[in-house]
Amino acid sequence: MITHFQFKPLFENKEMPGWHFSFYFKKQKYTGIYHPNGEIEWTSSIPPGESADALKAQIHELMLFHVYDK
């Protein structure tokens, strides 16, 4: 389960899409960049293989809810 999920715009000009995000998973902090096309670029260590796909899906859902569903 993801905890302490946070995001902020990648650029000062908030009209330009892209977001930095961070969260904790199993007491490990992960960070990355969420691109407008849904691609995730990890800027920290990559989550373990068995968890990576599930975490990507959760991040995508959170970003859709917080950024696109306004």
Predicted model as a PDB file, atoms N, CA, C, CB and O in Angstrom, pLDDT in the B-factor column:
MODEL        1                                                                  
ATOM      1  N   MET A   1       0.841  -1.185   0.000  1.00 85.00           N  
ATOM      2  CA  MET A   1       0.000   0.000   0.000  1.00 85.00           C  
ATOM      3  C   MET A   1       0.889   1.253   0.000  1.00 85.00           C  
ATOM      4  CB  MET A   1      -0.958  -0.004   1.228  1.00 85.00           C  
ATOM      5  O   MET A   1       1.858   1.339   0.755  1.00 85.00           O  
ATOM      6  N   ILE A   2       0.551   2.190  -0.835  1.00 92.00           N  
ATOM      7  CA  ILE A   2       1.258   3.470  -0.919  1.00 92.00           C  
ATOM      8  C   ILE A   2       0.809   4.362   0.238  1.00 92.00           C  
ATOM      9  CB  ILE A   2       0.995   4.169  -2.294  1.00 92.00           C  
ATOM     10  O   ILE A   2      -0.383   4.459   0.528  1.00 92.00           O  
ATOM     11  N   THR A   3       1.766   5.009   0.892  1.00 95.00           N  
ATOM     12  CA  THR A   3       1.426   5.988   1.930  1.00 95.00           C  
ATOM     13  C   THR A   3       2.163   7.292   1.647  1.00 95.00           C  
ATOM     14  CB  THR A   3       1.786   5.450   3.350  1.00 95.00           C  
ATOM     15  O   THR A   3       3.188   7.309   0.965  1.00 95.00           O  
ATOM     16  N   HIS A   4       1.634   8.356   2.171  1.00 96.00           N  
ATOM     17  CA  HIS A   4       2.228   9.701   2.072  1.00 96.00           C  
ATOM     18  C   HIS A   4       2.497  10.110   0.621  1.00 96.00           C  
ATOM     19  CB  HIS A   4       3.532   9.757   2.870  1.00 96.00           C  
ATOM     20  O   HIS A   4       3.558  10.656   0.318  1.00 96.00           O  
ATOM     21  N   PHE A   5       1.555   9.851  -0.264  1.00 95.00           N  
ATOM     22  CA  PHE A   5       1.705  10.216  -1.670  1.00 95.00           C  
ATOM     23  C   PHE A   5       1.634  11.734  -1.821  1.00 95.00           C  
ATOM     24  CB  PHE A   5       0.616   9.531  -2.535  1.00 95.00           C  
ATOM     25  O   PHE A   5       0.713  12.376  -1.316  1.00 95.00           O  
ATOM     26  N   GLN A   6       2.614  12.295  -2.518  1.00 95.00           N  
ATOM     27  CA  GLN A   6       2.652  13.733  -2.784  1.00 95.00           C  
ATOM     28  C   GLN A   6       3.051  13.955  -4.235  1.00 95.00           C  
ATOM     29  CB  GLN A   6       3.638  14.460  -1.820  1.00 95.00           C  
ATOM     30  O   GLN A   6       3.766  13.145  -4.825  1.00 95.00           O  
ATOM     31  N   PHE A   7       2.578  15.068  -4.805  1.00 93.00           N  
ATOM     32  CA  PHE A   7       3.003  15.433  -6.155  1.00 93.00           C  
ATOM     33  C   PHE A   7       3.049  16.943  -6.262  1.00 93.00           C  
ATOM     34  CB  PHE A   7       2.056  14.833  -7.227  1.00 93.00           C  
ATOM     35  O   PHE A   7       2.375  17.656  -5.520  1.00 93.00           O  
ATOM     36  N   LYS A   8       3.858  17.421  -7.202  1.00 93.00           N  
ATOM     37  CA  LYS A   8       3.930  18.850  -7.484  1.00 93.00           C  
ATOM     38  C   LYS A   8       4.303  19.009  -8.954  1.00 93.00           C  
ATOM     39  CB  LYS A   8       4.967  19.575  -6.546  1.00 93.00           C  
ATOM     40  O   LYS A   8       4.908  18.116  -9.548  1.00 93.00           O  
ATOM     41  N   PRO A   9       3.937  20.160  -9.543  1.00 91.00           N  
ATOM     42  CA  PRO A   9       4.244  20.376 -10.962  1.00 91.00           C  
ATOM     43  C   PRO A   9       5.745  20.290 -11.235  1.00 91.00           C  
ATOM     44  CB  PRO A   9       3.712  21.739 -11.415  1.00 91.00           C  
ATOM     45  O   PRO A   9       6.568  20.692 -10.412  1.00 91.00           O  
ATOM     46  N   LEU A  10       6.072  19.768 -12.382  1.00 89.00           N  
ATOM     47  CA  LEU A  10       7.457  19.622 -12.804  1.00 89.00           C  
ATOM     48  C   LEU A  10       8.053  20.967 -13.215  1.00 89.00           C  
ATOM     49  CB  LEU A  10       7.556  18.627 -13.957  1.00 89.00           C  
ATOM     50  O   LEU A  10       9.259  21.178 -13.095  1.00 89.00           O  
ATOM     51  N   PHE A  11       7.211  21.867 -13.697  1.00 85.00           N  
ATOM     52  CA  PHE A  11       7.655  23.166 -14.183  1.00 85.00           C  
ATOM     53  C   PHE A  11       6.957  24.288 -13.428  1.00 85.00           C  
ATOM     54  CB  PHE A  11       7.396  23.296 -15.686  1.00 85.00           C  
ATOM     55  O   PHE A  11       5.842  24.108 -12.939  1.00 85.00           O  
ATOM     56  N   GLU A  12       7.600  25.434 -13.332  1.00 83.00           N  
ATOM     57  CA  GLU A  12       6.977  26.590 -12.686  1.00 83.00           C  
ATOM     58  C   GLU A  12       5.724  27.029 -13.439  1.00 83.00           C  
ATOM     59  CB  GLU A  12       7.973  27.755 -12.598  1.00 83.00           C  
ATOM     60  O   GLU A  12       4.727  27.416 -12.831  1.00 83.00           O  
ATOM     61  N   ASN A  13       5.786  26.964 -14.764  1.00 77.00           N  
ATOM     62  CA  ASN A  13       4.623  27.250 -15.600  1.00 77.00           C  
ATOM     63  C   ASN A  13       3.689  26.046 -15.490  1.00 77.00           C  
ATOM     64  CB  ASN A  13       5.036  27.535 -17.105  1.00 77.00           C  
ATOM     65  O   ASN A  13       3.908  25.028 -16.146  1.00 77.00           O  
ATOM     66  N   LYS A  14       2.662  26.158 -14.675  1.00 69.00           N  
ATOM     67  CA  LYS A  14       1.806  25.017 -14.384  1.00 69.00           C  
ATOM     68  C   LYS A  14       0.976  24.563 -15.581  1.00 69.00           C  
ATOM     69  CB  LYS A  14       0.896  25.353 -13.246  1.00 69.00           C  
ATOM     70  O   LYS A  14       0.310  23.529 -15.522  1.00 69.00           O  
ATOM     71  N   GLU A  15       1.015  25.330 -16.658  1.00 70.00           N  
ATOM     72  CA  GLU A  15       0.306  24.921 -17.877  1.00 70.00           C  
ATOM     73  C   GLU A  15       1.081  23.815 -18.596  1.00 70.00           C  
ATOM     74  CB  GLU A  15       0.099  26.133 -18.821  1.00 70.00           C  
ATOM     75  O   GLU A  15       0.508  23.072 -19.393  1.00 70.00           O  
ATOM     76  N   MET A  16       2.381  23.705 -18.316  1.00 74.00           N  
ATOM     77  CA  MET A  16       3.201  22.665 -18.934  1.00 74.00           C  
ATOM     78  C   MET A  16       3.049  21.393 -18.103  1.00 74.00           C  
ATOM     79  CB  MET A  16       4.712  23.104 -19.036  1.00 74.00           C  
ATOM     80  O   MET A  16       3.312  21.416 -16.900  1.00 74.00           O  
ATOM     81  N   PRO A  17       2.632  20.292 -18.712  1.00 81.00           N  
ATOM     82  CA  PRO A  17       2.363  19.077 -17.942  1.00 81.00           C  
ATOM     83  C   PRO A  17       3.627  18.339 -17.514  1.00 81.00           C  
ATOM     84  CB  PRO A  17       1.498  18.151 -18.746  1.00 81.00           C  
ATOM     85  O   PRO A  17       4.675  18.439 -18.151  1.00 81.00           O  
ATOM     86  N   GLY A  18       3.500  17.615 -16.445  1.00 90.00           N  
ATOM     87  CA  GLY A  18       4.571  16.817 -15.865  1.00 90.00           C  
ATOM     88  C   GLY A  18       4.606  17.072 -14.368  1.00 90.00           C  
ATOM     89  O   GLY A  18       4.419  18.204 -13.921  1.00 90.00           O  
ATOM     90  N   TRP A  19       4.847  16.015 -13.591  1.00 94.00           N  
ATOM     91  CA  TRP A  19       4.799  16.151 -12.135  1.00 94.00           C  
ATOM     92  C   TRP A  19       5.868  15.309 -11.463  1.00 94.00           C  
ATOM     93  CB  TRP A  19       3.425  15.758 -11.609  1.00 94.00           C  
ATOM     94  O   TRP A  19       6.147  14.186 -11.885  1.00 94.00           O  
ATOM     95  N   HIS A  20       6.467  15.864 -10.410  1.00 96.00           N  
ATOM     96  CA  HIS A  20       7.314  15.097  -9.503  1.00 96.00           C  
ATOM     97  C   HIS A  20       6.365  14.418  -8.521  1.00 96.00           C  
ATOM     98  CB  HIS A  20       8.388  16.015  -8.759  1.00 96.00           C  
ATOM     99  O   HIS A  20       5.362  15.011  -8.122  1.00 96.00           O  
ATOM    100  N   PHE A  21       6.665  13.192  -8.131  1.00 96.00           N  
ATOM    101  CA  PHE A  21       5.858  12.540  -7.099  1.00 96.00           C  
ATOM    102  C   PHE A  21       6.771  11.787  -6.141  1.00 96.00           C  
ATOM    103  CB  PHE A  21       4.818  11.578  -7.731  1.00 96.00           C  
ATOM    104  O   PHE A  21       7.907  11.445  -6.468  1.00 96.00           O  
ATOM    105  N   SER A  22       6.243  11.544  -4.961  1.00 97.00           N  
ATOM    106  CA  SER A  22       6.959  10.728  -3.978  1.00 97.00           C  
ATOM    107  C   SER A  22       5.932   9.992  -3.123  1.00 97.00           C  
ATOM    108  CB  SER A  22       7.907  11.606  -3.087  1.00 97.00           C  
ATOM    109  O   SER A  22       4.793  10.432  -2.975  1.00 97.00           O  
ATOM    110  N   PHE A  23       6.357   8.873  -2.571  1.00 96.00           N  
ATOM    111  CA  PHE A  23       5.510   8.084  -1.691  1.00 96.00           C  
ATOM    112  C   PHE A  23       6.383   7.081  -0.943  1.00 96.00           C  
ATOM    113  CB  PHE A  23       4.386   7.361  -2.492  1.00 96.00           C  
ATOM    114  O   PHE A  23       7.555   6.886  -1.266  1.00 96.00           O  
ATOM    115  N   TYR A  24       5.786   6.454   0.058  1.00 96.00           N  
ATOM    116  CA  TYR A  24       6.449   5.383   0.795  1.00 96.00           C  
ATOM    117  C   TYR A  24       5.731   4.077   0.514  1.00 96.00           C  
ATOM    118  CB  TYR A  24       6.477   5.682   2.318  1.00 96.00           C  
ATOM    119  O   TYR A  24       4.505   4.028   0.419  1.00 96.00           O  
ATOM    120  N   PHE A  25       6.524   3.015   0.382  1.00 94.00           N  
ATOM    121  CA  PHE A  25       5.993   1.677   0.193  1.00 94.00           C  
ATOM    122  C   PHE A  25       6.886   0.723   0.971  1.00 94.00           C  
ATOM    123  CB  PHE A  25       5.919   1.290  -1.328  1.00 94.00           C  
ATOM    124  O   PHE A  25       8.081   0.623   0.690  1.00 94.00           O  
ATOM    125  N   LYS A  26       6.326   0.031   1.932  1.00 92.00           N  
ATOM    126  CA  LYS A  26       7.076  -0.876   2.803  1.00 92.00           C  
ATOM    127  C   LYS A  26       8.266  -0.169   3.448  1.00 92.00           C  
ATOM    128  CB  LYS A  26       7.557  -2.096   2.011  1.00 92.00           C  
ATOM    129  O   LYS A  26       9.384  -0.684   3.451  1.00 92.00           O  
ATOM    130  N   LYS A  27       8.008   1.013   3.991  1.00 93.00           N  
ATOM    131  CA  LYS A  27       8.992   1.837   4.710  1.00 93.00           C  
ATOM    132  C   LYS A  27      10.147   2.325   3.841  1.00 93.00           C  
ATOM    133  CB  LYS A  27       9.549   1.059   5.862  1.00 93.00           C  
ATOM    134  O   LYS A  27      11.163   2.776   4.370  1.00 93.00           O  
ATOM    135  N   GLN A  28      10.010   2.243   2.517  1.00 94.00           N  
ATOM    136  CA  GLN A  28      11.024   2.720   1.574  1.00 94.00           C  
ATOM    137  C   GLN A  28      10.440   3.899   0.803  1.00 94.00           C  
ATOM    138  CB  GLN A  28      11.481   1.577   0.596  1.00 94.00           C  
ATOM    139  O   GLN A  28       9.312   3.826   0.315  1.00 94.00           O  
ATOM    140  N   LYS A  29      11.203   4.985   0.691  1.00 96.00           N  
ATOM    141  CA  LYS A  29      10.739   6.146  -0.066  1.00 96.00           C  
ATOM    142  C   LYS A  29      11.081   5.974  -1.540  1.00 96.00           C  
ATOM    143  CB  LYS A  29      11.364   7.448   0.486  1.00 96.00           C  
ATOM    144  O   LYS A  29      12.191   5.571  -1.889  1.00 96.00           O  
ATOM    145  N   TYR A  30      10.115   6.284  -2.401  1.00 96.00           N  
ATOM    146  CA  TYR A  30      10.306   6.240  -3.845  1.00 96.00           C  
ATOM    147  C   TYR A  30       9.932   7.592  -4.425  1.00 96.00           C  
ATOM    148  CB  TYR A  30       9.463   5.105  -4.493  1.00 96.00           C  
ATOM    149  O   TYR A  30       9.001   8.242  -3.951  1.00 96.00           O  
ATOM    150  N   THR A  31      10.656   8.013  -5.448  1.00 97.00           N  
ATOM    151  CA  THR A  31      10.373   9.271  -6.133  1.00 97.00           C  
ATOM    152  C   THR A  31      10.425   9.037  -7.635  1.00 97.00           C  
ATOM    153  CB  THR A  31      11.379  10.381  -5.711  1.00 97.00           C  
ATOM    154  O   THR A  31      11.054   8.097  -8.120  1.00 97.00           O  
ATOM    155  N   GLY A  32       9.743   9.923  -8.356  1.00 96.00           N  
ATOM    156  CA  GLY A  32       9.757   9.795  -9.799  1.00 96.00           C  
ATOM    157  C   GLY A  32       9.111  10.982 -10.469  1.00 96.00           C  
ATOM    158  O   GLY A  32       8.707  11.952  -9.827  1.00 96.00           O  
ATOM    159  N   ILE A  33       9.027  10.875 -11.773  1.00 96.00           N  
ATOM    160  CA  ILE A  33       8.386  11.891 -12.605  1.00 96.00           C  
ATOM    161  C   ILE A  33       7.254  11.205 -13.356  1.00 96.00           C  
ATOM    162  CB  ILE A  33       9.409  12.570 -13.596  1.00 96.00           C  
ATOM    163  O   ILE A  33       7.442  10.167 -13.990  1.00 96.00           O  
ATOM    164  N   TYR A  34       6.074  11.814 -13.269  1.00 94.00           N  
ATOM    165  CA  TYR A  34       4.911  11.322 -13.997  1.00 94.00           C  
ATOM    166  C   TYR A  34       4.750  12.196 -15.232  1.00 94.00           C  
ATOM    167  CB  TYR A  34       3.612  11.338 -13.105  1.00 94.00           C  
ATOM    168  O   TYR A  34       4.488  13.393 -15.119  1.00 94.00           O  
ATOM    169  N   HIS A  35       4.907  11.601 -16.411  1.00 92.00           N  
ATOM    170  CA  HIS A  35       4.811  12.333 -17.672  1.00 92.00           C  
ATOM    171  C   HIS A  35       3.356  12.390 -18.146  1.00 92.00           C  
ATOM    172  CB  HIS A  35       5.703  11.675 -18.749  1.00 92.00           C  
ATOM    173  O   HIS A  35       2.550  11.537 -17.773  1.00 92.00           O  
ATOM    174  N   PRO A  36       3.019  13.387 -18.963  1.00 88.00           N  
ATOM    175  CA  PRO A  36       1.627  13.556 -19.425  1.00 88.00           C  
ATOM    176  C   PRO A  36       1.049  12.328 -20.136  1.00 88.00           C  
ATOM    177  CB  PRO A  36       1.550  14.737 -20.357  1.00 88.00           C  
ATOM    178  O   PRO A  36      -0.166  12.129 -20.133  1.00 88.00           O  
ATOM    179  N   ASN A  37       1.901  11.513 -20.738  1.00 90.00           N  
ATOM    180  CA  ASN A  37       1.416  10.315 -21.437  1.00 90.00           C  
ATOM    181  C   ASN A  37       1.238   9.121 -20.499  1.00 90.00           C  
ATOM    182  CB  ASN A  37       2.378   9.942 -22.554  1.00 90.00           C  
ATOM    183  O   ASN A  37       0.914   8.022 -20.948  1.00 90.00           O  
ATOM    184  N   GLY A  38       1.451   9.336 -19.181  1.00 90.00           N  
ATOM    185  CA  GLY A  38       1.285   8.272 -18.204  1.00 90.00           C  
ATOM    186  C   GLY A  38       2.556   7.502 -17.908  1.00 90.00           C  
ATOM    187  O   GLY A  38       2.567   6.622 -17.046  1.00 90.00           O  
ATOM    188  N   GLU A  39       3.625   7.827 -18.616  1.00 94.00           N  
ATOM    189  CA  GLU A  39       4.898   7.147 -18.379  1.00 94.00           C  
ATOM    190  C   GLU A  39       5.465   7.577 -17.029  1.00 94.00           C  
ATOM    191  CB  GLU A  39       5.910   7.451 -19.517  1.00 94.00           C  
ATOM    192  O   GLU A  39       5.362   8.744 -16.650  1.00 94.00           O  
ATOM    193  N   ILE A  40       6.057   6.639 -16.313  1.00 95.00           N  
ATOM    194  CA  ILE A  40       6.682   6.921 -15.029  1.00 95.00           C  
ATOM    195  C   ILE A  40       8.180   6.761 -15.172  1.00 95.00           C  
ATOM    196  CB  ILE A  40       6.131   5.995 -13.916  1.00 95.00           C  
ATOM    197  O   ILE A  40       8.666   5.727 -15.632  1.00 95.00           O  
ATOM    198  N   GLU A  41       8.906   7.789 -14.776  1.00 95.00           N  
ATOM    199  CA  GLU A  41      10.368   7.777 -14.794  1.00 95.00           C  
ATOM    200  C   GLU A  41      10.819   7.809 -13.328  1.00 95.00           C  
ATOM    201  CB  GLU A  41      10.965   9.006 -15.628  1.00 95.00           C  
ATOM    202  O   GLU A  41      10.608   8.801 -12.630  1.00 95.00           O  
ATOM    203  N   TRP A  42      11.433   6.730 -12.874  1.00 95.00           N  
ATOM    204  CA  TRP A  42      11.861   6.658 -11.485  1.00 95.00           C  
ATOM    205  C   TRP A  42      13.116   7.491 -11.274  1.00 95.00           C  
ATOM    206  CB  TRP A  42      12.108   5.202 -11.071  1.00 95.00           C  
ATOM    207  O   TRP A  42      14.073   7.376 -12.040  1.00 95.00           O  
ATOM    208  N   THR A  43      13.121   8.332 -10.236  1.00 95.00           N  
ATOM    209  CA  THR A  43      14.310   9.126  -9.898  1.00 95.00           C  
ATOM    210  C   THR A  43      14.963   8.596  -8.626  1.00 95.00           C  
ATOM    211  CB  THR A  43      13.941  10.616  -9.724  1.00 95.00           C  
ATOM    212  O   THR A  43      15.953   9.150  -8.149  1.00 95.00           O  
ATOM    213  N   SER A  44      14.405   7.531  -8.088  1.00 92.00           N  
ATOM    214  CA  SER A  44      14.973   6.840  -6.932  1.00 92.00           C  
ATOM    215  C   SER A  44      15.198   5.393  -7.362  1.00 92.00           C  
ATOM    216  CB  SER A  44      14.025   6.936  -5.654  1.00 92.00           C  
ATOM    217  O   SER A  44      15.182   5.081  -8.553  1.00 92.00           O  
ATOM    218  N   SER A  45      15.405   4.529  -6.400  1.00 90.00           N  
ATOM    219  CA  SER A  45      15.504   3.118  -6.748  1.00 90.00           C  
ATOM    220  C   SER A  45      14.163   2.649  -7.305  1.00 90.00           C  
ATOM    221  CB  SER A  45      15.924   2.267  -5.515  1.00 90.00           C  
ATOM    222  O   SER A  45      13.112   3.185  -6.951  1.00 90.00           O  
ATOM    223  N   ILE A  46      14.207   1.662  -8.161  1.00 91.00           N  
ATOM    224  CA  ILE A  46      12.991   1.122  -8.772  1.00 91.00           C  
ATOM    225  C   ILE A  46      12.391   0.104  -7.801  1.00 91.00           C  
ATOM    226  CB  ILE A  46      13.293   0.466 -10.175  1.00 91.00           C  
ATOM    227  O   ILE A  46      13.117  -0.720  -7.246  1.00 91.00           O  
ATOM    228  N   PRO A  47      11.076   0.153  -7.594  1.00 89.00           N  
ATOM    229  CA  PRO A  47      10.446  -0.828  -6.699  1.00 89.00           C  
ATOM    230  C   PRO A  47      10.722  -2.255  -7.158  1.00 89.00           C  
ATOM    231  CB  PRO A  47       8.934  -0.588  -6.625  1.00 89.00           C  
ATOM    232  O   PRO A  47      10.936  -2.496  -8.346  1.00 89.00           O  
ATOM    233  N   PRO A  48      10.719  -3.204  -6.222  1.00 86.00           N  
ATOM    234  CA  PRO A  48      10.970  -4.609  -6.582  1.00 86.00           C  
ATOM    235  C   PRO A  48      10.024  -5.080  -7.683  1.00 86.00           C  
ATOM    236  CB  PRO A  48      10.821  -5.511  -5.348  1.00 86.00           C  
ATOM    237  O   PRO A  48       8.874  -4.647  -7.745  1.00 86.00           O  
ATOM    238  N   GLY A  49      10.503  -5.956  -8.539  1.00 81.00           N  
ATOM    239  CA  GLY A  49       9.776  -6.420  -9.712  1.00 81.00           C  
ATOM    240  C   GLY A  49       8.338  -6.821  -9.482  1.00 81.00           C  
ATOM    241  O   GLY A  49       7.456  -6.428 -10.245  1.00 81.00           O  
ATOM    242  N   GLU A  50       8.084  -7.598  -8.440  1.00 82.00           N  
ATOM    243  CA  GLU A  50       6.721  -8.079  -8.213  1.00 82.00           C  
ATOM    244  C   GLU A  50       5.772  -6.959  -7.796  1.00 82.00           C  
ATOM    245  CB  GLU A  50       6.726  -9.164  -7.154  1.00 82.00           C  
ATOM    246  O   GLU A  50       4.557  -7.090  -7.946  1.00 82.00           O  
ATOM    247  N   SER A  51       6.320  -5.853  -7.271  1.00 89.00           N  
ATOM    248  CA  SER A  51       5.490  -4.733  -6.822  1.00 89.00           C  
ATOM    249  C   SER A  51       5.395  -3.608  -7.848  1.00 89.00           C  
ATOM    250  CB  SER A  51       6.034  -4.183  -5.531  1.00 89.00           C  
ATOM    251  O   SER A  51       4.469  -2.800  -7.787  1.00 89.00           O  
ATOM    252  N   ALA A  52       6.322  -3.542  -8.775  1.00 89.00           N  
ATOM    253  CA  ALA A  52       6.425  -2.403  -9.688  1.00 89.00           C  
ATOM    254  C   ALA A  52       5.152  -2.164 -10.495  1.00 89.00           C  
ATOM    255  CB  ALA A  52       7.580  -2.612 -10.631  1.00 89.00           C  
ATOM    256  O   ALA A  52       4.693  -1.026 -10.591  1.00 89.00           O  
ATOM    257  N   ASP A  53       4.578  -3.205 -11.071  1.00 90.00           N  
ATOM    258  CA  ASP A  53       3.380  -3.036 -11.903  1.00 90.00           C  
ATOM    259  C   ASP A  53       2.190  -2.559 -11.080  1.00 90.00           C  
ATOM    260  CB  ASP A  53       3.031  -4.349 -12.605  1.00 90.00           C  
ATOM    261  O   ASP A  53       1.438  -1.688 -11.516  1.00 90.00           O  
ATOM    262  N   ALA A  54       2.019  -3.132  -9.883  1.00 92.00           N  
ATOM    263  CA  ALA A  54       0.905  -2.725  -9.021  1.00 92.00           C  
ATOM    264  C   ALA A  54       1.080  -1.278  -8.575  1.00 92.00           C  
ATOM    265  CB  ALA A  54       0.800  -3.654  -7.793  1.00 92.00           C  
ATOM    266  O   ALA A  54       0.107  -0.526  -8.515  1.00 92.00           O  
ATOM    267  N   LEU A  55       2.314  -0.883  -8.260  1.00 94.00           N  
ATOM    268  CA  LEU A  55       2.567   0.502  -7.838  1.00 94.00           C  
ATOM    269  C   LEU A  55       2.325   1.474  -8.977  1.00 94.00           C  
ATOM    270  CB  LEU A  55       4.002   0.655  -7.321  1.00 94.00           C  
ATOM    271  O   LEU A  55       1.765   2.548  -8.759  1.00 94.00           O  
ATOM    272  N   LYS A  56       2.731   1.124 -10.183  1.00 94.00           N  
ATOM    273  CA  LYS A  56       2.485   1.987 -11.339  1.00 94.00           C  
ATOM    274  C   LYS A  56       0.985   2.206 -11.540  1.00 94.00           C  
ATOM    275  CB  LYS A  56       3.110   1.377 -12.611  1.00 94.00           C  
ATOM    276  O   LYS A  56       0.548   3.319 -11.833  1.00 94.00           O  
ATOM    277  N   ALA A  57       0.207   1.149 -11.382  1.00 94.00           N  
ATOM    278  CA  ALA A  57      -1.240   1.263 -11.543  1.00 94.00           C  
ATOM    279  C   ALA A  57      -1.824   2.181 -10.468  1.00 94.00           C  
ATOM    280  CB  ALA A  57      -1.903  -0.129 -11.482  1.00 94.00           C  
ATOM    281  O   ALA A  57      -2.704   2.993 -10.754  1.00 94.00           O  
ATOM    282  N   GLN A  58      -1.335   2.052  -9.228  1.00 94.00           N  
ATOM    283  CA  GLN A  58      -1.829   2.905  -8.145  1.00 94.00           C  
ATOM    284  C   GLN A  58      -1.451   4.364  -8.373  1.00 94.00           C  
ATOM    285  CB  GLN A  58      -1.281   2.427  -6.799  1.00 94.00           C  
ATOM    286  O   GLN A  58      -2.261   5.260  -8.136  1.00 94.00           O  
ATOM    287  N   ILE A  59      -0.229   4.604  -8.830  1.00 94.00           N  
ATOM    288  CA  ILE A  59       0.218   5.976  -9.108  1.00 94.00           C  
ATOM    289  C   ILE A  59      -0.630   6.577 -10.222  1.00 94.00           C  
ATOM    290  CB  ILE A  59       1.724   6.004  -9.498  1.00 94.00           C  
ATOM    291  O   ILE A  59      -1.050   7.731 -10.134  1.00 94.00           O  
ATOM    292  N   HIS A  60      -0.879   5.803 -11.259  1.00 94.00           N  
ATOM    293  CA  HIS A  60      -1.692   6.282 -12.376  1.00 94.00           C  
ATOM    294  C   HIS A  60      -3.093   6.660 -11.882  1.00 94.00           C  
ATOM    295  CB  HIS A  60      -1.779   5.204 -13.490  1.00 94.00           C  
ATOM    296  O   HIS A  60      -3.614   7.710 -12.256  1.00 94.00           O  
ATOM    297  N   GLU A  61      -3.704   5.820 -11.052  1.00 93.00           N  
ATOM    298  CA  GLU A  61      -5.036   6.110 -10.505  1.00 93.00           C  
ATOM    299  C   GLU A  61      -5.016   7.384  -9.665  1.00 93.00           C  
ATOM    300  CB  GLU A  61      -5.539   4.927  -9.657  1.00 93.00           C  
ATOM    301  O   GLU A  61      -5.913   8.218  -9.788  1.00 93.00           O  
ATOM    302  N   LEU A  62      -4.013   7.541  -8.822  1.00 92.00           N  
ATOM    303  CA  LEU A  62      -3.913   8.734  -7.985  1.00 92.00           C  
ATOM    304  C   LEU A  62      -3.746   9.996  -8.825  1.00 92.00           C  
ATOM    305  CB  LEU A  62      -2.747   8.599  -7.013  1.00 92.00           C  
ATOM    306  O   LEU A  62      -4.363  11.022  -8.539  1.00 92.00           O  
ATOM    307  N   MET A  63      -2.917   9.922  -9.856  1.00 91.00           N  
ATOM    308  CA  MET A  63      -2.704  11.089 -10.706  1.00 91.00           C  
ATOM    309  C   MET A  63      -3.970  11.421 -11.496  1.00 91.00           C  
ATOM    310  CB  MET A  63      -1.525  10.848 -11.665  1.00 91.00           C  
ATOM    311  O   MET A  63      -4.300  12.595 -11.658  1.00 91.00           O  
ATOM    312  N   LEU A  64      -4.671  10.423 -11.981  1.00 88.00           N  
ATOM    313  CA  LEU A  64      -5.930  10.686 -12.689  1.00 88.00           C  
ATOM    314  C   LEU A  64      -6.916  11.384 -11.764  1.00 88.00           C  
ATOM    315  CB  LEU A  64      -6.541   9.372 -13.231  1.00 88.00           C  
ATOM    316  O   LEU A  64      -7.599  12.323 -12.174  1.00 88.00           O  
ATOM    317  N   PHE A  65      -6.991  10.931 -10.529  1.00 87.00           N  
ATOM    318  CA  PHE A  65      -7.924  11.508  -9.572  1.00 87.00           C  
ATOM    319  C   PHE A  65      -7.539  12.937  -9.197  1.00 87.00           C  
ATOM    320  CB  PHE A  65      -7.991  10.644  -8.326  1.00 87.00           C  
ATOM    321  O   PHE A  65      -8.387  13.829  -9.206  1.00 87.00           O  
ATOM    322  N   HIS A  66      -6.267  13.161  -8.867  1.00 80.00           N  
ATOM    323  CA  HIS A  66      -5.841  14.458  -8.347  1.00 80.00           C  
ATOM    324  C   HIS A  66      -5.575  15.517  -9.427  1.00 80.00           C  
ATOM    325  CB  HIS A  66      -4.606  14.275  -7.530  1.00 80.00           C  
ATOM    326  O   HIS A  66      -5.757  16.709  -9.181  1.00 80.00           O  
ATOM    327  N   VAL A  67      -5.151  15.092 -10.603  1.00 78.00           N  
ATOM    328  CA  VAL A  67      -4.750  16.055 -11.638  1.00 78.00           C  
ATOM    329  C   VAL A  67      -5.805  16.204 -12.722  1.00 78.00           C  
ATOM    330  CB  VAL A  67      -3.433  15.632 -12.268  1.00 78.00           C  
ATOM    331  O   VAL A  67      -6.150  17.324 -13.100  1.00 78.00           O  
ATOM    332  N   TYR A  68      -6.313  15.109 -13.218  1.00 68.00           N  
ATOM    333  CA  TYR A  68      -7.186  15.163 -14.377  1.00 68.00           C  
ATOM    334  C   TYR A  68      -8.670  15.224 -14.041  1.00 68.00           C  
ATOM    335  CB  TYR A  68      -6.931  13.988 -15.234  1.00 68.00           C  
ATOM    336  O   TYR A  68      -9.453  15.733 -14.844  1.00 68.00           O  
ATOM    337  N   ASP A  69      -9.078  14.725 -12.886  1.00 63.00           N  
ATOM    338  CA  ASP A  69     -10.504  14.701 -12.513  1.00 63.00           C  
ATOM    339  C   ASP A  69     -10.876  15.904 -11.661  1.00 63.00           C  
ATOM    340  CB  ASP A  69     -10.839  13.410 -11.757  1.00 63.00           C  
ATOM    341  O   ASP A  69     -11.404  15.734 -10.562  1.00 63.00           O  
ATOM    342  N   LYS A  70     -10.621  17.083 -12.128  1.00 54.00           N  
ATOM    343  CA  LYS A  70     -10.957  18.276 -11.350  1.00 54.00           C  
ATOM    344  C   LYS A  70     -12.251  18.867 -11.823  1.00 54.00           C  
ATOM    345  CB  LYS A  70      -9.851  19.314 -11.438  1.00 54.00           C  
ATOM    346  O   LYS A  70     -12.700  19.880 -11.287  1.00 54.00           O  
TER     347      LYS A  70                                                      
ENDMDL                                                                          
END                                                                             
